[in-house]
Amino acid sequence: MVLPAIAANLTEATSQALAQQIQQVAIQTPLTDAPIPSTYACQGSGPPLVLLHGFDSSLLEFRRLFPLLAQSTQTWVMDLLGFGFCDRTVSPSFDPGAIKLHLHSFWQQQMGQPMVLVGASMGGAAALDFTLTYPEAVQKLILLDSAGFAAGPAMEKVMVPPFDRWATAFLKNPWVRRRISLQAYCDRAWVTPDAELCASLHLTCPRWSEALIAFTKSGGYNFLSDKIAQVAAPTQIVWGRQDQILGTADAEKFAGAIADSQLVWIDQCGHVPHLEQAQATAEAILTGLGSL
């Protein structure tokens, strides 16, 4: 198992199953001479569909959606550079440009054919940025309660010692992480011990704090909003009606900005439709793929 030993305490069947499937591959990138050990899982057959997780998260975020999609298509989950269980000791940078280069290298070396790219929250911003730069690699774009319009907090100017360490120590606090999790769901009963463990396993990875500080200092994806209208790929926007993290106004903004787009609402659902309403989310995605 690639995950830390504490992953043996996972109790939900989908969490246990995905944890057992996670692999690591050495990806050669333009970022450094040394290959970057990168974590992923792949299941199913057919055209590739790739799932990108949100901020300070990991591929375990897709534990419930992954097996549902894999019944119909070749489904990949992977950790973005600087996040999840992806190695943080090799790459010299963890800004959006580095994340994009790593993702493109992963796509070239593992798939090499146009993919359906699915991004949740910050992963949606990463997917948008990637699609704008490498349109030939993306057959369809799917945004799950995506960042992109909403600017993240302007923390880069204050992320200097010792404030940077204080900020990451605050984010590592179990009470803080639990409050964020509770806000992400419409039905807070989903915030179980298993869910909290899934959300914190990557905190034990070497250089977690340093990579998070470096990404935040870069400004993240705050540059993206003016470019969203340039997206040419067919795009499906899937959004929880009770999203309390990003709200719901940006769903309509995405639909208005991207010419070839469709908006699908998921009822009784907060910021994480892939976790809270996995079946409905999978059905929406697969129905949309049927129209390609």
C-alpha positions in Angstrom: 0.0 0.0 0.0 1.3 3.4 -1.0 -0.5 5.2 1.8 0.8 5.7 5.4 0.2 2.8 7.8 -2.6 4.7 9.5 -4.7 4.0 6.4 -5.3 0.6 7.9 -7.9 2.3 10.1 -10.1 3.2 7.2 -13.6 1.6 7.6 -15.8 2.6 4.6 -15.7 -0.1 1.9 -15.1 2.5 -0.9 -12.2 4.0 1.1 -10.6 0.7 1.7 -11.0 -0.4 -1.9 -9.4 2.7 -3.4 -6.6 2.7 -0.8 -5.7 -0.8 -2.0 -5.6 0.3 -5.7 -3.4 3.3 -5.4 -0.1 2.9 -7.2 3.0 5.1 -7.7 4.7 5.8 -11.1 7.8 7.8 -11.9 6.8 10.7 -14.2 9.5 12.5 -16.2 8.7 16.2 -16.4 10.4 19.4 -17.7 10.5 20.6 -14.0 13.5 18.5 -13.0 15.9 15.9 -14.3 14.8 13.4 -11.7 11.4 11.7 -12.3 8.6 12.6 -9.9 7.0 9.7 -8.0 3.3 10.3 -8.7 0.3 8.5 -7.2 -2.8 7.4 -9.1 -5.3 4.6 -9.5 -7.0 3.4 -12.7 -9.9 1.1 -13.2 -12.2 0.2 -16.1 -11.9 0.2 -19.9 -12.6 2.6 -22.7 -11.7 6.2 -23.3 -9.8 7.8 -20.4 -11.6 10.0 -17.8 -9.4 11.7 -15.2 -10.5 13.0 -11.8 -8.7 16.0 -10.2 -9.2 16.7 -6.4 -9.5 20.0 -4.6 -7.2 22.1 -2.4 -5.2 20.3 0.3 -6.9 17.1 -0.6 -6.0 13.8 -2.3 -7.3 11.3 -4.8 -9.2 9.7 -1.9 -11.7 12.5 -2.4 -13.1 10.4 -5.3 -13.5 7.1 -3.4 -17.3 7.0 -3.9 -17.4 8.3 -7.5 -14.4 6.4 -8.9 -16.0 2.9 -8.9 -19.3 4.1 -10.3 -17.6 5.8 -13.3 -15.2 2.9 -13.8 -18.2 0.6 -14.6 -18.6 2.5 -17.9 -15.2 4.0 -18.8 -11.5 3.9 -18.0 -11.3 6.1 -14.9 -8.2 7.6 -13.4 -7.7 9.4 -10.1 -4.4 11.1 -9.5 -2.8 13.4 -7.1 -1.9 16.9 -8.3 1.7 18.0 -7.9 2.3 19.2 -4.3 -0.9 17.6 -3.0 -2.2 14.3 -1.9 0.5 11.6 -1.8 2.4 12.9 -4.8 6.2 13.3 -4.0 7.1 16.8 -2.8 10.9 16.2 -2.5 11.9 16.4 -6.2 10.0 19.3 -7.9 11.5 22.7 -7.3 8.1 24.5 -7.6 4.4 23.9 -6.8 2.7 26.7 -8.6 -0.2 26.3 -11.1 2.4 26.2 -14.0 4.2 23.3 -12.4 1.0 21.5 -11.6 0.0 21.9 -15.3 3.3 20.6 -16.6 3.2 17.6 -14.2 -0.4 16.8 -15.3 0.5 17.0 -19.0 3.6 14.8 -18.5 1.4 12.3 -16.6 -1.2 12.4 -19.5 1.5 11.9 -22.2 3.2 9.0 -20.4 0.2 7.1 -19.1 -2.6 7.8 -21.6 -1.6 9.7 -24.7 -5.1 10.1 -26.1 -7.8 12.8 -25.5 -9.4 12.5 -22.1 -12.5 13.6 -20.3 -11.0 15.9 -17.5 -13.1 16.2 -14.3 -12.1 18.8 -11.7 -13.6 19.4 -8.3 -13.3 22.8 -6.5 -9.6 23.8 -6.9 -9.2 20.8 -9.2 -11.7 22.4 -11.5 -9.5 25.5 -11.7 -6.5 23.2 -12.5 -8.6 21.5 -15.2 -9.6 24.8 -16.7 -6.0 26.0 -16.8 -4.9 22.7 -18.4 -7.6 22.7 -21.0 -6.8 26.3 -22.1 -3.1 25.3 -22.6 -3.5 21.8 -24.0 -6.9 21.7 -25.8 -5.8 18.8 -27.9 -5.6 16.6 -24.7 -9.1 17.3 -23.5 -12.2 15.7 -25.2 -14.6 17.1 -22.6 -14.3 19.2 -19.5 -16.4 18.6 -16.4 -16.5 21.0 -13.5 -17.7 19.9 -10.0 -18.5 23.0 -7.9 -15.4 24.5 -9.5 -13.1 27.3 -8.4 -12.0 29.6 -11.2 -14.2 32.7 -10.8 -14.1 32.9 -7.0 -10.7 34.3 -6.0 -8.9 32.6 -3.3 -7.7 34.5 -0.2 -4.8 36.9 -1.1 -2.4 35.1 1.3 0.7 35.2 -0.8 2.0 38.5 0.7 1.7 37.4 4.3 3.1 33.9 3.8 6.5 34.7 5.2 8.1 33.2 8.2 6.8 32.6 10.8 3.3 33.3 9.6 3.5 30.7 6.9 4.2 27.9 9.4 1.4 29.2 11.7 -1.0 29.1 8.7 -0.2 25.5 7.8 -0.3 24.5 11.5 -3.7 26.1 11.8 -4.9 24.2 8.7 -3.5 20.9 10.1 -5.6 21.3 13.3 -8.2 18.5 13.5 -10.9 20.9 14.8 -10.3 23.3 11.9 -10.4 20.5 9.3 -13.6 19.2 10.8 -15.3 22.6 10.6 -14.3 22.8 6.9 -15.7 19.3 6.3 -19.0 20.1 8.1 -19.4 23.2 5.9 -18.8 21.2 2.7 -21.8 19.0 3.1 -25.5 19.6 3.1 -26.1 16.5 5.2 -23.4 16.7 7.9 -23.9 13.1 8.9 -21.4 12.4 6.0 -18.6 13.8 8.2 -17.7 10.4 9.7 -14.4 9.3 11.3 -13.6 7.5 8.0 -14.2 10.7 6.0 -12.0 12.7 8.4 -9.2 10.2 8.1 -9.4 10.2 4.3 -9.1 14.0 4.4 -6.0 14.0 6.7 -3.9 11.0 5.6 -1.7 13.1 3.3 -0.8 15.5 6.1 1.9 12.9 7.1 3.7 13.2 3.8 7.2 14.7 3.7 7.2 18.4 2.9 3.4 18.8 3.1 3.8 22.2 4.8 6.5 23.5 2.5 4.5 22.6 -0.7 1.3 24.1 0.6 3.2 27.3 1.5 4.8 27.4 -1.9 1.5 27.0 -3.7 -0.2 29.7 -1.6 2.7 32.1 -2.2 2.3 31.7 -5.9 -1.2 33.2 -5.7 -2.9 30.0 -6.9 -5.5 30.2 -9.6 -6.5 33.8 -9.0 -5.4 34.7 -12.5 -8.0 32.5 -14.2 -11.3 34.3 -14.2 -10.7 36.5 -17.3 -9.7 33.4 -19.4 -12.7 31.1 -18.7 -14.6 32.4 -21.7 -11.8 31.1 -24.0 -12.6 27.5 -23.1 -13.6 25.8 -26.3 -14.0 22.2 -25.1 -17.6 20.9 -24.5 -18.1 21.5 -20.8 -20.5 20.1 -18.2 -21.0 22.0 -15.0 -22.2 19.9 -12.1 -23.1 21.9 -8.9 -24.6 21.1 -5.5 -27.6 23.4 -4.9 -26.7 23.8 -1.2 -23.0 24.7 -1.8 -21.9 26.8 1.2 -18.2 26.9 0.3 -18.5 28.7 -3.1 -22.2 29.3 -3.2 -24.2 28.8 -6.4 -23.8 32.0 -8.4 -20.6 30.8 -10.0 -22.4 27.8 -11.6 -24.5 30.2 -13.7 -21.4 32.3 -14.4 -19.6 29.3 -15.8 -22.6 28.4 -17.9 -22.8 31.9 -19.3 -19.0 32.2 -20.0 -18.3 28.9 -21.7 -20.1 28.7 -25.0 -20.5 25.0 -25.3 -21.7 24.2 -21.8 -24.4 22.5 -19.9 -25.3 23.1 -16.2 -26.6 20.2 -14.1 -27.8 20.8 -10.5 -27.5 18.2 -7.8 -30.2 18.5 -5.2 -29.7 18.0 -1.4 -26.0 18.5 -2.0 -23.3 20.8 -0.8 -19.8 21.6 -2.2 -18.8 17.9 -2.8 -21.3 16.2 -5.0 -18.8 13.4 -5.8 -18.9 12.5 -2.1 -22.4 13.5 -0.9 -24.4 12.5 -4.0 -22.0 10.1 -5.8 -24.7 8.1 -7.6 -26.5 11.2 -8.9 -23.1 12.8 -9.9 -22.0 9.7 -11.7 -25.3 9.5 -13.6 -25.0 13.1 -14.6 -21.5 12.6 -15.9 -22.2 9.4 -17.8 -25.4 10.9 -19.3 -23.3 13.8 -20.6 -20.6 11.4 -22.0 -23.3 9.6 -23.9 -23.9 12.8 -26.0 -20.3 13.0 -27.2 
